[in-house]
Every structure is written in structure tokens, then in C-alpha cells.
Amino acid sequence: MALTAVQRRARRYVVLGNSVAGIAAAQEIRRHDPDGPITIVSDEQTFGYSRAMLPLYIAGKKTKRDTVFAPRAFYTSERIRLVRGETAVSVDARAQQVQLAGGRRLPYDRLLVATGSSSRTLDVPGKGLPGIFPLRKMADAEAIKRHLGSCRGPVVIVGGGLVGVKSVEALAGKKKVIHLAISSDRILSQMLDRTASGFFLRAFEQRGVRVHFHADVTAFHGRDRLEGVSLSDGTRVGCDLAIIGKGVTPNVGFLDGTGLAMNQGVRVDAHMATNLPGVFAAGDVAEPADVLQQRNTPSAIWPSAAEGGRIAGLNMAGVPATFSGALRMNAVEIFGVRVVSAGVWEGGEPLTSIVPEKPLYRKLIHADGRLDGFLLLGDVRCAGVLTSLVKNRTEVSAAALVKDLDRGFSYRPRLYALGGSIRAREWGGMGN
Ligand SMILES: Cc1cc2nc3c(=O)[nH]c(=O)nc-3n(C[C@H](O)[C@H](O)[C@H](O)COP(=O)(O)OP(=O)(O)OC[C@H]3O[C@@H](n4cnc5c(N)ncnc54)[C@H](O)[C@@H]3O)c2cc1C
């Protein structure tokens, strides 16, 4: 729907959060509304950067500059005012204003909450000792890098999710003894089955990493700095650095009292709109409806943040657009081996077994004439196609899927596109 000149003049956009969701939204707004003033507020001092690359920065494989995907020139060319180092402390939905910690008030006609999430902290004795770090922001990565310079002993990484596993990879080349403490029975339990986890366990052990399953931190020890960690399996490990990657919680504290409907995060509909007029949410802070579970759940992954932000931006600019739904999905590369899973990947029979010399593991979970999910390890070239099939609930036989997977989906699966359910733009891969 085209905006009238009056609407355009009147519409002021405020985006809280300068990361993938906020930036994707701002970009989309500018594309459809050349005149409306856009302000992005961030409590960080940085330009837009990739959090997923922070472990590579710690490892010395990427510079700070390499992590930046939205440099200063981006804001200039898109005519976006970036307010850096300022925290939004409250939103007055009735007056349509955001209150910043420094005292400023920002009026808005359309507001996007894209404040992401923060690392969960551990509530155990010794949790405040110097030497214990979350890994969420560039400032965390810089602090870890500085600390590593003076750190001689072993390192304990807490959590077997993306942050923990990527931290292991980052530090494995630094001649450190590394302990990885995982609550569950496997590595990357949010994306791998036992077989795939076992493959990475061997890769870790070959590099000298000691993995402790069913192990939570019960205490940190040390006088005035970290000297050791006790684990619930009875192990006590000496160390002078601990990195915590125990999941995230959405950054919603400043929204108390606004009247926004929330679970853990901000509830949004298929347009990424909240229950308050003119207020949208996207990214880790938002809870869109999950494709398979049919209920609102947080989806703390980069592709969902990018797509949710884009859809929010379109709707904020007056262009109706619908989010196709969040899908439990993850993609990562560890020690050069890529793995992707989406939807349901537990159970089912694998199509291939893992041979250490040439890791290739594939699993498709098919039920009632549809693909419910998959796990690909080693060769992930078909992940984009398979994700589309799961997301669009496309009707397809198991036999046809297996055949096409073997052929690498070398042709467009027009046969599956019943009712045009596969859209061309979804052929670009994982976008991660
Ligand atoms: C080490 C690491 C590795 C990862 N690897 C992967 C991966 O391999 N694949 C994947 O899909 N995902 C990965 N992720 C997750 C991915 O980075 C997130 O899903 C994504 O960054 C979410 O984007 P977002 O825009 O919602 O918010 P965020 O990236 O969390 O950014 C939100 C911004 O808002 C700011 N903010 C918060 N509160 C306020 C406030 N009150 N006022 C002003 N500003 C505020 C924050 O400081 C932050 O700058 C990884 C994350 C980390 C930390």
C-alpha cells in the first residue's frame, strides 16, 4: 500500500537495538519510505557486527573490522541516525515516546523493539570472581582476549550450545587445556542427535578437549580471581578463565509497565506487530509463532532475527508482509565440518552413517506426507531447499525426497511446489 505524502511526513521510526533484526528492519523501512526519519538506539558503542564471529575474533582469525556488517557508511547512505552508547529505560506507549537513560525522550510513530537477548548468568558461589566471562557482546570478546594474554592455566567453558562450542574452537588452537562442561548428554543438544554429537566429541577429544557431560557448575573458587571450578559430577578443575554460554534471556526489563503482551519475550503476530498500536518486535527479544509447534516461542537465531526484522520493517513502512513463522533451526561449522538441522531431527533412521575420514551424515524426519525436519552433517548443500520444504509444509513423499537429496536437488523441485508454496526468494540457502 503506497503511503500518502502526509503519512510519510508524519511517520517517525525508532528502532531499539542495533543488530541484525534492527538493521534489517531499518533497511526495509528506508527502501519503502524514503523520507521518514529513522533513529536506531543502541547501548553498545559499535556499528552493526556479527556476534557469531566473536569467537573468531578471540581466536585472532578475524579482526574487529571483519565482524562489522553495517559500517558507518551504511548509516550515512541509508540516512539513519544511530544513537550509540544510550540505553532505552522505558517506553510510554500512550505518549508514543521512548525514554533514554541520559534523559532524552524520543517520540515515535512506529517503534521496533529489537533489543535481543543477554547471556544467562550462573547463580553459584564465586560467580563474581574476575576471570569469569559471558560471551555475547564485542566488549565481552575484548575482555576475554585481554584476559587470555595473562592466563596461563586451563580454561573451563560452561555450556555445550553454540557459544560454548565456538569458544572451544576458538581456544583449541591456543595450546590451552580446555574443559567443556555440559548439562545434558550431548554437544549442541539443541541441534544434534547422539550420533552427530558423538562425531564432534571425537573431534574435540582429538584436540585434547576434556568434555564433561551431565555436569553443571556448583561453585567457582578463588580468592581475588578465578582459580578453579567445581562441577556437579564431583570434578574440581583448576582454571583461570571461564566462559559461560548457558543460553539467553530476552532483554525486556525496560518494557515493564508498558502493557506489552509477553511470555519470556515480546509476543508478536505474523506481521511482527505487538498488542500495542505502532509497536513491533523482532529478533531474539520477540516470540513469533513456531511453524511446527503452532505456538509463540522465542527463536534466538540469526536467520529468524534477519527475516523477522525485515518483515517488521515492511509493516512499519505500511507495506503488508507476513512472517512465514519461526522454525527451530541451526547451522554451524566446527573444525571445518558443517552441520545444519531444522524442525524435528530426533528419532528416525539415518540415511548414511558417519565415516571419520569423510564425515557425511543425513537424516530426514518425514511424517504424514511432509518433511518435519532434517539433520545434515558434512554436506549441507541441500539445507536451504529442505528448510523451505519444512517451513512451507510442502507435500512430498519420503522416497522422492531421498532420491532428490542424493541428486543434490540439482533441479528446482517444481513437483513439490503445490499451490506455489515454495517461494523463489527462499532458495538462497540458510542466510546465516
Ligand atoms: C558467540 C555467539 C555465537 C553465535 N552463533 C550463532 C550461529 O552460529 N548461528 C545463529 O543462527 N546464531 C548465532 N548466534 C545468535 C545470534 O547472534 C543472535 O540470534 C542474533 O544476534 C540476534 O539478533 P538481534 O538483532 O535479535 O539482537 P542482538 O544481536 O542480541 O542485539 C540486540 C542489541 O540491542 C541492544 N540493547 C539491548 N537492550 C537495550 C536497551 N534497553 N537500549 C538500547 N539498546 C539495547 C544490545 O546491547 C544489542 O546491541 C550467536 C550468538 C553468539 C553470542
The ligand as an SDF file (V2000), in Angstrom:
LIG
                    3D

 53 58  0  0  0  0  0  0  0  0999 V2000
   29.0830  -16.1410   20.3500 C   0  0  0  0  0  0  0  0  0  0  0  0
   27.7850  -16.2580   19.6120 C   0  0  0  0  0  0  0  0  0  0  0  0
   27.7010  -17.1320   18.5170 C   0  0  0  0  0  0  0  0  0  0  0  0
   26.5060  -17.2610   17.8120 C   0  0  0  0  0  0  0  0  0  0  0  0
   26.4750  -18.0980   16.7490 N   0  0  0  0  0  0  0  0  0  0  0  0
   25.3190  -18.2210   16.0300 C   0  0  0  0  0  0  0  0  0  0  0  0
   25.2450  -19.0800   14.8780 C   0  0  0  0  0  0  0  0  0  0  0  0
   26.2100  -19.7470   14.5280 O   0  0  0  0  0  0  0  0  0  0  0  0
   24.0600  -19.1570   14.2160 N   0  0  0  0  0  0  0  0  0  0  0  0
   22.9520  -18.4380   14.5910 C   0  0  0  0  0  0  0  0  0  0  0  0
   21.9020  -18.5200   13.9510 O   0  0  0  0  0  0  0  0  0  0  0  0
   23.0000  -17.6000   15.6520 N   0  0  0  0  0  0  0  0  0  0  0  0
   24.1510  -17.4800   16.3740 C   0  0  0  0  0  0  0  0  0  0  0  0
   24.1850  -16.6380   17.4640 N   0  0  0  0  0  0  0  0  0  0  0  0
   22.9450  -15.9220   17.8530 C   0  0  0  0  0  0  0  0  0  0  0  0
   22.7440  -14.6570   17.0350 C   0  0  0  0  0  0  0  0  0  0  0  0
   23.9040  -13.8660   17.0950 O   0  0  0  0  0  0  0  0  0  0  0  0
   21.5110  -13.9220   17.5590 C   0  0  0  0  0  0  0  0  0  0  0  0
   20.3760  -14.7190   17.3220 O   0  0  0  0  0  0  0  0  0  0  0  0
   21.3250  -12.5480   16.9030 C   0  0  0  0  0  0  0  0  0  0  0  0
   22.4210  -11.7060   17.1530 O   0  0  0  0  0  0  0  0  0  0  0  0
   20.0490  -11.8760   17.4150 C   0  0  0  0  0  0  0  0  0  0  0  0
   19.9480  -10.6150   16.8460 O   0  0  0  0  0  0  0  0  0  0  0  0
   19.0150   -9.4640   17.4420 P   0  0  0  0  0  0  0  0  0  0  0  0
   19.0250   -8.3730   16.4220 O   0  0  0  0  0  0  0  0  0  0  0  0
   17.7180  -10.0120   17.8520 O   0  0  0  0  0  0  0  0  0  0  0  0
   19.6750   -8.9680   18.8140 O   0  0  0  0  0  0  0  0  0  0  0  0
   21.1220   -8.8710   19.4030 P   0  0  0  0  0  0  0  0  0  0  0  0
   22.1500   -9.3460   18.4200 O   0  0  0  0  0  0  0  0  0  0  0  0
   21.0980   -9.5060   20.7380 O   0  0  0  0  0  0  0  0  0  0  0  0
   21.3150   -7.2950   19.5810 O   0  0  0  0  0  0  0  0  0  0  0  0
   20.4660   -6.5160   20.3650 C   0  0  0  0  0  0  0  0  0  0  0  0
   21.1050   -5.1630   20.6080 C   0  0  0  0  0  0  0  0  0  0  0  0
   20.2360   -4.3480   21.3990 O   0  0  0  0  0  0  0  0  0  0  0  0
   20.9850   -3.7360   22.4420 C   0  0  0  0  0  0  0  0  0  0  0  0
   20.1170   -3.4140   23.5760 N   0  0  0  0  0  0  0  0  0  0  0  0
   19.5880   -4.2800   24.4780 C   0  0  0  0  0  0  0  0  0  0  0  0
   18.8130   -3.6100   25.3750 N   0  0  0  0  0  0  0  0  0  0  0  0
   18.8710   -2.2910   25.0200 C   0  0  0  0  0  0  0  0  0  0  0  0
   18.2810   -1.1080   25.5610 C   0  0  0  0  0  0  0  0  0  0  0  0
   17.4630   -1.1440   26.6260 N   0  0  0  0  0  0  0  0  0  0  0  0
   18.5560    0.0710   24.9730 N   0  0  0  0  0  0  0  0  0  0  0  0
   19.3710    0.1270   23.8800 C   0  0  0  0  0  0  0  0  0  0  0  0
   19.9580   -0.9910   23.3120 N   0  0  0  0  0  0  0  0  0  0  0  0
   19.7100   -2.1780   23.8760 C   0  0  0  0  0  0  0  0  0  0  0  0
   22.0300   -4.8130   22.7740 C   0  0  0  0  0  0  0  0  0  0  0  0
   23.0940   -4.3030   23.5020 O   0  0  0  0  0  0  0  0  0  0  0  0
   22.4220   -5.2600   21.3720 C   0  0  0  0  0  0  0  0  0  0  0  0
   23.3480   -4.3890   20.8120 O   0  0  0  0  0  0  0  0  0  0  0  0
   25.3680  -16.4970   18.1920 C   0  0  0  0  0  0  0  0  0  0  0  0
   25.4650  -15.6120   19.2820 C   0  0  0  0  0  0  0  0  0  0  0  0
   26.6510  -15.5040   19.9860 C   0  0  0  0  0  0  0  0  0  0  0  0
   26.7310  -14.5510   21.1530 C   0  0  0  0  0  0  0  0  0  0  0  0
  1  2  1  0
  2  3  1  0
  2 52  2  0
  3  4  2  0
  4  5  1  0
  4 50  1  0
  5  6  2  0
  6  7  1  0
  6 13  1  0
  7  8  2  0
  7  9  1  0
  9 10  1  0
 10 11  2  0
 10 12  1  0
 12 13  2  0
 13 14  1  0
 14 15  1  0
 14 50  1  0
 15 16  1  0
 16 17  1  0
 16 18  1  0
 18 19  1  0
 18 20  1  0
 20 21  1  0
 20 22  1  0
 22 23  1  0
 23 24  1  0
 24 25  2  0
 24 26  1  0
 24 27  1  0
 27 28  1  0
 28 29  2  0
 28 30  1  0
 28 31  1  0
 31 32  1  0
 32 33  1  0
 33 34  1  0
 33 48  1  0
 34 35  1  0
 35 36  1  0
 35 46  1  0
 36 37  1  0
 36 45  1  0
 37 38  2  0
 38 39  1  0
 39 40  1  0
 39 45  2  0
 40 41  1  0
 40 42  2  0
 42 43  1  0
 43 44  2  0
 44 45  1  0
 46 47  1  0
 46 48  1  0
 48 49  1  0
 50 51  2  0
 51 52  1  0
 52 53  1  0
M  END
$$$$
